Amino acid sequence: MRARLSTKFHFESAHFMPNYPEGHPNRSFHGHSFTGEVVIESGVDPSTGMVMEHETLDRRVKEIVSQLDHRLLNDIPGLQMPTSEYITKWIFERLKPAVKGLKEVSVSRETVGIKVTYSEEMQ
């Protein structure tokens, strides 16, 4: 039997878009509330009846996302151009070694109604 398990996360961060033209509002330093979701898909372990222990998945996601919370994203290696697309891929790449069956990571900015998803197939 296979199943999908997901967990949601939240973080607050600031960034600016250095490659945007002068005068564009996103070129200036500003912040956002981000939400996201991590989805794994795997066989269900017959001894536990789960894809993965839920607390383990939550802990591993928090370990990665905590590196982004209340930070200037441009200062984080790999996020010099911190668009939602790059943030999503950054989280995925750091979770992949620690989360068996990682399927996709999504990052949303609810205030503007966008959601970006990065998956294994997109690598």
Secondary structure by P-SEA (a helix, b strand, c coil): ccbbbbbbbccccccccccccccccccccbbbbbbbbbbbbbcccccccccccaaaaaaaaaaaaaaacccccccccccccccaaaaaaaaaaaaccccccccbbbbbccccbbbbbbccccc
